[in-house]
Amino acid sequence: MFTSDRQRHIDALVERYRRLLEQCWPDNKATLDQIEPAVEELGQEMERVLGRIWQL
């Protein structure tokens, strides 16, 4: 993968995860029970996306 391709993938992933965080991250008064599902969802999404990229 060329450096520009690598950087393009990183930039796209950062933006994707930023949108996911904005959608599912609880407010500042969230309990651990509210935060855990958001973290789990983000982790699963990262595994799916990175798994697809690394199989290319």
Backbone as a chain_set.jsonl record, in Angstrom:
{"seq": "MFTSDRQRHIDALVERYRRLLEQCWPDNKATLDQIEPAVEELGQEMERVLGRIWQL", "coords": {"N": [[0.853, -1.169, 0.0], [0.68, 2.155, -0.906], [2.04, 5.157, 0.538], [0.297, 7.377, 0.327], [-2.141, 6.077, -0.139], [-2.35, 4.665, 2.237], [-2.541, 6.787, 4.086], [-4.906, 7.92, 3.197], [-6.759, 5.892, 3.786], [-6.518, 5.846, 6.586], [-7.407, 8.453, 7.23], [-10.07, 8.285, 6.324], [-11.063, 6.294, 8.034], [-10.757, 7.522, 10.539], [-12.587, 9.639, 10.306], [-14.948, 8.181, 9.979], [-15.132, 6.844, 12.471], [-15.301, 9.041, 14.125], [-17.854, 10.02, 13.48], [-19.39, 7.828, 14.35], [-18.794, 7.873, 17.11], [-19.902, 10.355, 17.796], [-22.585, 9.766, 17.416], [-23.181, 7.623, 19.188], [-21.955, 7.973, 21.662], [-22.474, 8.446, 25.078], [-23.871, 11.127, 27.147], [-22.113, 13.503, 29.314], [-22.781, 12.747, 31.89], [-23.059, 10.075, 32.011], [-23.419, 6.698, 33.088], [-21.317, 3.874, 33.903], [-22.615, 1.619, 32.959], [-23.993, 2.693, 30.82], [-21.994, 3.57, 29.16], [-20.476, 1.318, 28.45], [-21.911, -0.289, 26.416], [-21.655, 1.417, 24.173], [-18.895, 1.505, 23.773], [-18.427, -1.192, 23.242], [-19.867, -1.519, 20.831], [-18.438, 0.215, 19.135], [-15.918, -1.049, 19.156], [-16.518, -3.511, 17.923], [-17.29, -2.63, 15.393], [-14.886, -1.504, 14.505], [-13.279, -3.815, 14.364], [-14.592, -5.227, 12.295], [-14.308, -3.478, 10.061], [-11.494, -3.036, 9.883], [-10.674, -5.663, 9.542], [-11.69, -6.225, 6.987], [-10.189, -4.412, 5.452], [-7.537, -5.277, 5.838], [-7.598, -7.706, 4.598], [-7.462, -7.193, 1.976]], "CA": [[0.0, 0.0, 0.0], [1.465, 3.377, -0.971], [1.839, 6.055, 1.675], [-0.912, 8.174, 0.123], [-3.275, 5.173, 0.076], [-2.394, 4.398, 3.678], [-3.052, 7.982, 4.752], [-6.314, 8.079, 2.799], [-7.52, 4.925, 4.588], [-6.52, 6.317, 7.975], [-8.289, 9.62, 7.301], [-11.455, 7.829, 6.18], [-11.434, 5.585, 9.263], [-10.895, 8.505, 11.619], [-13.864, 10.331, 10.108], [-16.028, 7.216, 10.238], [-15.245, 6.625, 13.915], [-15.765, 10.298, 14.709], [-19.317, 10.042, 13.332], [-19.937, 6.815, 15.255], [-18.683, 8.379, 18.477], [-20.889, 11.424, 17.968], [-23.915, 9.166, 17.461], [-23.476, 6.671, 20.258], [-21.309, 8.267, 22.935], [-23.419, 9.033, 26.024], [-23.52, 12.451, 27.651], [-21.08, 13.557, 30.356], [-23.267, 12.189, 33.149], [-23.359, 8.666, 31.748], [-22.886, 5.684, 33.998], [-20.522, 2.837, 33.242], [-23.564, 0.76, 32.24], [-24.368, 3.364, 29.577], [-20.802, 3.729, 28.329], [-19.998, 0.015, 27.974], [-22.45, -0.7, 25.106], [-21.093, 2.255, 23.115], [-17.527, 1.041, 23.547], [-18.535, -2.514, 22.608], [-20.293, -1.314, 19.447], [-17.313, 0.789, 18.401], [-14.9, -2.086, 19.007], [-16.963, -4.482, 16.919], [-17.234, -1.969, 14.09], [-13.475, -1.397, 14.137], [-12.821, -5.151, 13.966], [-15.157, -5.545, 10.971], [-13.724, -2.632, 9.02], [-10.064, -3.325, 9.751], [-10.565, -7.008, 8.988], [-11.9, -6.125, 5.535], [-9.072, -3.69, 4.841], [-6.312, -6.08, 5.89], [-7.74, -8.854, 3.708], [-7.296, -6.743, 0.584]], "C": [[0.902, 1.235, 0.0], [1.115, 4.268, 0.209], [0.562, 6.863, 1.514], [-2.168, 7.324, 0.309], [-3.457, 4.898, 1.563], [-3.01, 5.587, 4.407], [-4.526, 8.201, 4.426], [-7.197, 7.133, 3.601], [-7.617, 5.381, 6.041], [-7.475, 7.49, 8.131], [-9.757, 9.218, 7.218], [-11.931, 7.113, 7.441], [-11.627, 6.542, 10.426], [-12.234, 9.227, 11.499], [-15.044, 9.407, 10.407], [-16.233, 7.016, 11.741], [-15.665, 7.89, 14.643], [-17.293, 10.374, 14.635], [-19.974, 9.023, 14.26], [-19.899, 7.283, 16.708], [-19.718, 9.465, 18.744], [-22.296, 10.855, 18.11], [-24.164, 8.378, 18.736], [-22.833, 6.996, 21.599], [-22.298, 8.963, 23.859], [-22.947, 10.406, 26.507], [-22.528, 12.357, 28.817], [-21.503, 12.932, 31.673], [-23.569, 10.695, 33.031], [-22.718, 7.767, 32.802], [-22.055, 4.688, 33.197], [-21.426, 1.9, 32.439], [-24.01, 1.379, 30.92], [-23.184, 3.467, 28.614], [-20.369, 2.401, 27.706], [-20.591, -0.417, 26.635], [-21.888, 0.126, 23.946], [-19.682, 1.8, 22.766], [-17.536, -0.31, 22.832], [-18.903, -2.376, 21.129], [-19.15, -0.757, 18.6], [-16.216, -0.245, 18.157], [-15.265, -3.096, 17.937], [-16.895, -3.887, 15.515], [-15.784, -1.856, 13.611], [-12.929, -2.747, 13.675], [-13.318, -5.511, 12.575], [-14.436, -4.775, 9.867], [-12.249, -2.955, 8.809], [-9.833, -4.723, 9.188], [-10.737, -7.008, 7.48], [-10.711, -5.461, 4.853], [-7.837, -4.576, 4.772], [-6.402, -7.328, 5.019], [-7.538, -8.47, 2.248], [-5.956, -7.13, 0.024]], "O": [[1.8, 1.338, 0.835], [0.042, 4.152, 0.801], [-0.188, 7.02, 2.478], [-3.158, 7.805, 0.859], [-4.575, 4.898, 2.076], [-3.895, 5.417, 5.246], [-5.301, 8.62, 5.285], [-8.272, 7.528, 4.052], [-8.685, 5.306, 6.649], [-8.272, 7.517, 9.068], [-10.591, 9.745, 7.953], [-13.069, 7.301, 7.87], [-12.562, 6.387, 11.212], [-12.935, 9.402, 12.496], [-16.025, 9.825, 11.022], [-17.365, 7.019, 12.225], [-16.323, 7.813, 15.681], [-17.948, 10.747, 15.609], [-20.994, 9.315, 14.885], [-20.868, 7.106, 17.446], [-20.339, 9.486, 19.807], [-23.113, 11.406, 18.847], [-25.251, 8.457, 19.307], [-23.147, 6.341, 22.593], [-22.902, 9.964, 23.473], [-21.796, 10.795, 26.307], [-22.157, 11.264, 29.245], [-20.647, 12.615, 32.5], [-24.264, 10.13, 33.876], [-21.637, 8.044, 33.322], [-22.094, 4.672, 31.966], [-21.046, 1.441, 31.362], [-24.37, 0.653, 29.993], [-23.363, 3.452, 27.397], [-19.94, 2.371, 26.553], [-19.841, -0.877, 25.775], [-21.67, -0.405, 22.857], [-19.322, 1.722, 21.592], [-16.74, -0.539, 21.921], [-18.316, -3.042, 20.276], [-18.927, -1.21, 17.477], [-15.651, -0.305, 17.065], [-14.42, -3.493, 17.136], [-16.491, -4.559, 14.566], [-15.497, -2.09, 12.437], [-12.191, -2.809, 12.692], [-12.56, -6.04, 11.761], [-14.011, -5.353, 8.866], [-11.809, -3.127, 7.673], [-8.886, -4.935, 8.431], [-10.016, -7.709, 6.771], [-10.277, -5.904, 3.789], [-7.163, -4.615, 3.743], [-5.378, -7.947, 4.731], [-7.453, -9.341, 1.382], [-5.66, -6.827, -1.132]]}, "num_chains": 1, "name": "protein.A"}
